[in-house]
């Protein structure tokens, strides 16, 4: 299926923020303009790459569950320790 012209593929992300007991939403739009004569699967691939580059999927997965600040710090220390171990290991090579 080929579509050309000024059609757009869009992805909408909703981030809920609680403020004063009301639910508010932040809307972010990522658009991919279809090129003339471009197959739909190629446009979808470009959309997926842009979503990956901008970290939309990662953000959605991270916000799926609440994570305590202490847990975030513990994981960050663990990642830093692992990175430092790799840095020292490959520094000696």
Secondary structure, DSSP 4 states (H G I P E B T S, - for coil): -B--SS-EEEEEEEEEEEETTEEEEEEEEEEEEPPTT-BHHHHHHHHHHHHHHHTHHHHHHHTSS---HHHHHHHHHHHHHHHHHHHHHHH--
